[in-house]
């Protein structure tokens, strides 16, 4: 049987009260999305991490990727837009500008829109004026100054089951290094673990284990006979 010291108990209570106080000052954001079955998913979060994606600043360099060139990236969105957004133009232009292996004539952006009971795919590539505007643009809003429909053009997109792809994941196992854009880590050929896998949430699963362990008790009073 494990008994925790009163001082540690008081420290845990103080940390919990501080966390509750900080949480009460946060503003919750409600987001509504639709999954592939057309079902509505409503989530309420107090942080904006669910609305932000950090792209890595370092592209993978491995022997099995030596004969492969980047062809673009896919952007998921809850609504089908009639045009390529200023944010996507800026992100794509800055990515091409930062990596010499990306050819602007071959590298495209694919938008994947999850609408009700359907999925819409569109492919775009930047025009020379769009590339120049995007790499110098600093406004990440939807109404960026200088944005024009001439900054991009649609390209043909064919969906086929004749080509098979593969995944590369960090060697340590976890697939989510979303907030560590400058981190260097080794990649291996492997399938990513599920989102709810304990590998991605070690602290949560440790808390679950402690709650289920009935042999762990805490002392409310200090015993001076020991």
C-alpha positions as CSV (number, residue, x, y, z in Angstrom):
1,X,0.0,0.0,0.0
2,X,1.4,3.4,-1.0
3,X,0.7,6.5,1.2
4,X,1.5,9.9,-0.1
5,X,2.9,12.6,2.2
6,X,0.5,15.4,3.4
7,X,2.8,18.0,1.8
8,X,2.5,16.3,-1.6
9,X,-1.3,16.2,-1.1
10,X,-1.5,19.9,-0.3
11,X,0.7,20.6,-3.4
12,X,-1.7,18.6,-5.6
13,X,-4.7,20.5,-4.2
14,X,-3.0,23.9,-4.8
15,X,-2.1,22.9,-8.4
16,X,-5.7,21.8,-9.0
17,X,-7.1,25.0,-7.7
18,X,-4.7,27.1,-9.8
19,X,-5.6,25.0,-12.9
20,X,-9.3,25.5,-12.2
21,X,-8.8,29.3,-11.8
22,X,-6.9,29.5,-15.1
23,X,-9.5,27.4,-16.9
24,X,-12.3,29.6,-15.7
25,X,-10.7,32.6,-17.5
26,X,-10.6,30.8,-20.9
27,X,-13.1,31.3,-23.7
28,X,-14.6,28.1,-25.1
29,X,-14.9,27.8,-28.9
30,X,-17.6,25.5,-30.4
31,X,-16.8,23.9,-33.8
32,X,-19.2,21.9,-35.9
33,X,-17.9,19.5,-38.6
34,X,-19.3,16.6,-40.6
35,X,-17.7,13.2,-40.9
36,X,-17.7,10.9,-43.9
37,X,-21.1,9.4,-42.9
38,X,-22.8,12.8,-42.9
39,X,-23.0,12.9,-39.1
40,X,-22.6,16.2,-37.3
41,X,-19.7,16.5,-34.8
42,X,-19.8,19.4,-32.4
43,X,-16.8,20.0,-30.1
44,X,-16.1,22.7,-27.6
45,X,-12.5,23.6,-26.8
46,X,-10.8,26.2,-24.8
47,X,-7.6,26.3,-26.9
48,X,-7.2,27.0,-30.6
49,X,-5.0,24.0,-31.3
50,X,-7.8,22.3,-33.1
51,X,-7.9,25.2,-35.6
52,X,-4.2,25.5,-36.3
53,X,-1.8,23.3,-38.2
54,X,2.0,23.8,-38.0
55,X,3.8,22.5,-41.1
56,X,7.4,21.1,-40.5
57,X,10.2,23.3,-41.6
58,X,12.4,20.2,-42.4
59,X,11.4,17.8,-45.1
60,X,12.3,14.1,-44.6
61,X,15.5,12.9,-46.2
62,X,15.9,9.2,-46.3
63,X,17.4,6.6,-48.7
64,X,14.0,5.2,-49.6
65,X,12.8,8.8,-50.5
66,X,15.9,9.6,-52.6
67,X,14.2,8.9,-56.0
68,X,10.9,10.6,-55.0
69,X,10.0,14.2,-55.4
70,X,7.4,16.2,-53.6
71,X,4.2,16.6,-55.6
72,X,2.2,18.7,-53.2
73,X,0.1,18.5,-50.1
74,X,-3.6,17.9,-49.2
75,X,-5.6,20.4,-47.2
76,X,-8.8,19.2,-45.5
77,X,-11.7,21.6,-44.9
78,X,-15.3,21.4,-43.6
79,X,-16.8,23.5,-46.5
80,X,-16.3,23.4,-50.2
81,X,-14.8,26.7,-51.4
82,X,-15.1,27.9,-55.0
83,X,-11.5,29.2,-55.0
84,X,-8.1,28.6,-53.4
85,X,-7.9,30.6,-50.3
86,X,-5.3,33.3,-49.7
87,X,-3.9,31.3,-46.7
88,X,-3.4,28.2,-48.9
89,X,-1.6,30.3,-51.6
90,X,0.7,31.9,-49.0
91,X,1.5,28.5,-47.4
92,X,2.2,26.8,-50.7
93,X,4.3,29.6,-52.0
94,X,6.4,29.8,-48.8
95,X,6.9,26.0,-48.8
96,X,8.2,26.1,-52.4
97,X,10.4,29.0,-51.6
98,X,11.9,27.3,-48.6
99,X,12.7,23.9,-50.2
100,X,14.6,23.6,-53.5
101,X,13.2,20.1,-54.1
102,X,9.7,21.5,-54.6
103,X,9.1,22.5,-58.3
104,X,6.5,25.1,-58.6
105,X,5.3,23.7,-62.0
106,X,4.8,20.2,-60.5
107,X,3.8,20.9,-56.9
108,X,0.1,21.3,-56.4
109,X,-2.4,21.9,-53.6
110,X,-5.3,19.5,-53.2
111,X,-8.4,20.6,-51.2
112,X,-10.4,17.8,-49.6
113,X,-13.8,19.2,-48.5
114,X,-15.9,17.0,-46.2
115,X,-19.5,18.0,-47.1
116,X,-22.6,16.3,-45.9
117,X,-22.5,12.7,-47.2
118,X,-19.8,13.5,-49.8
119,X,-16.2,14.4,-50.3
120,X,-15.0,16.9,-52.9
121,X,-11.5,17.0,-54.3
122,X,-9.9,19.9,-56.2
123,X,-6.4,20.5,-57.4
124,X,-4.6,23.8,-57.9
125,X,-1.2,25.1,-58.8
126,X,0.2,28.6,-58.5
127,X,0.8,31.0,-61.3
128,X,4.1,33.0,-61.4
129,X,2.2,36.1,-60.0
130,X,0.6,34.0,-57.3
131,X,4.0,32.6,-56.3
132,X,5.5,36.0,-56.0
133,X,2.5,37.4,-54.1
134,X,2.3,34.4,-51.7
135,X,5.9,34.2,-50.6
136,X,5.9,38.0,-49.8
137,X,2.5,38.0,-48.2
138,X,2.4,38.4,-44.4
139,X,-1.4,38.7,-43.9
140,X,-2.8,35.2,-43.1
141,X,-6.4,36.4,-43.1
142,X,-9.1,35.5,-45.6
143,X,-9.2,39.1,-47.0
144,X,-5.5,39.6,-47.7
145,X,-4.6,42.7,-49.6
146,X,-3.6,42.0,-53.2
147,X,-5.3,38.6,-53.4
148,X,-6.6,37.8,-56.9
149,X,-8.1,34.8,-58.7
150,X,-5.3,35.0,-61.2
151,X,-2.8,33.8,-58.5
152,X,-3.8,30.1,-59.2
153,X,-5.3,27.9,-61.8
154,X,-7.1,24.5,-61.6
155,X,-5.3,21.4,-62.7
156,X,-6.8,18.0,-63.8
157,X,-7.2,15.5,-61.0
158,X,-7.7,11.8,-61.5
159,X,-8.5,9.3,-58.7
160,X,-7.2,5.8,-59.4
161,X,-6.6,2.6,-57.4
162,X,-3.7,1.5,-59.5
163,X,-1.1,3.4,-57.4
164,X,-0.3,2.4,-53.9
165,X,1.3,4.7,-51.4
166,X,2.9,4.2,-48.0
167,X,3.3,6.0,-44.6
168,X,6.5,7.2,-42.9
169,X,6.2,7.7,-39.2
170,X,8.6,8.8,-36.5
171,X,10.8,6.0,-35.3
172,X,9.7,6.6,-31.7
173,X,6.2,5.6,-32.6
174,X,4.2,8.8,-32.0
175,X,3.0,10.4,-35.3
176,X,2.1,13.8,-33.9
177,X,4.9,16.4,-33.7
178,X,2.5,19.1,-34.8
179,X,4.0,21.8,-32.4
180,X,7.6,20.9,-33.0
181,X,8.2,22.3,-36.5
182,X,12.0,22.5,-36.1
183,X,12.5,19.2,-34.4
184,X,14.7,16.6,-36.1
185,X,13.7,12.9,-35.8
186,X,14.2,9.7,-37.7
187,X,11.4,8.3,-39.9
188,X,10.6,4.6,-40.7
189,X,8.2,2.9,-43.0
190,X,5.2,2.1,-40.9
191,X,1.5,2.7,-40.4
192,X,0.6,5.4,-38.0
193,X,-1.0,4.4,-34.7
194,X,-4.6,5.3,-34.0
195,X,-5.4,8.7,-32.5
196,X,-6.6,7.2,-29.2
197,X,-3.5,5.0,-28.8
198,X,-1.9,5.3,-25.4
199,X,1.4,6.1,-27.1
200,X,0.1,9.6,-27.9
201,X,-1.4,10.2,-24.4
202,X,0.9,8.7,-21.8
203,X,0.0,11.1,-19.0
204,X,-3.7,10.5,-19.5
205,X,-3.3,6.7,-19.4
206,X,-1.1,7.0,-16.3
207,X,-3.9,9.0,-14.6
208,X,-6.4,6.3,-15.6
209,X,-4.1,3.6,-14.2
210,X,-3.8,5.5,-10.9
211,X,-7.5,6.0,-10.6
212,X,-8.2,2.2,-11.1
213,X,-5.5,1.2,-8.6
214,X,-7.4,0.7,-5.4
215,X,-4.2,0.1,-3.4
216,X,-3.2,3.7,-3.6
217,X,-4.3,5.9,-0.7
218,X,-3.4,9.4,0.5
219,X,-3.0,10.6,4.1
220,X,-5.1,13.5,5.3
221,X,-3.2,13.9,8.6
222,X,0.4,13.7,9.4
223,X,1.4,10.7,11.6
224,X,4.2,11.6,14.1
225,X,4.7,8.1,15.6
226,X,7.0,7.0,12.8
